[in-house]
């Protein structure tokens, strides 16, 4: 039973990591295309698209950094900084 849970967890984690990498690549590619188009034809519409892409990518990296911070903190620090379910 424990083996099955472990195998499921590993498979799920790998799929999730792959999806995040694909999302990151997609956002980077989208931003790069928007930047290239903006350089060739500067207009407000393309500038807005570029800014949206930039904001999405920054949000993605912020979420990624927050996950790493939580992973690196000891359990008592996490509960002290973010509260526990009972405190909320």
C-alpha positions, 0 to 999 in steps of 0.5 A: 500500500505504501509503495502505491502511494509513493509511486503515485506521489512521485508520478504526480510530482513529475507531471506537475513539475513538467507542467510548470516548466512548460508554462514557464517556457510558454510565458517566456516565449510569449513575452519574447514575441511581444517584445520583438513585435513591440521593437518592430512596431511600437504602439500602445496595443503591443505595449499593453500585451508586453506588459501583461506578459511581463506581469504574468511571468513575474507572478509565476516567478513570485509563486515559485520563490514563495514555494521555495521559501516555504520549503526551506523554512523549518516548520516552526518558522512557517507557522510563526510567519503564516499562521496555522490552520487553527489560528486562521 
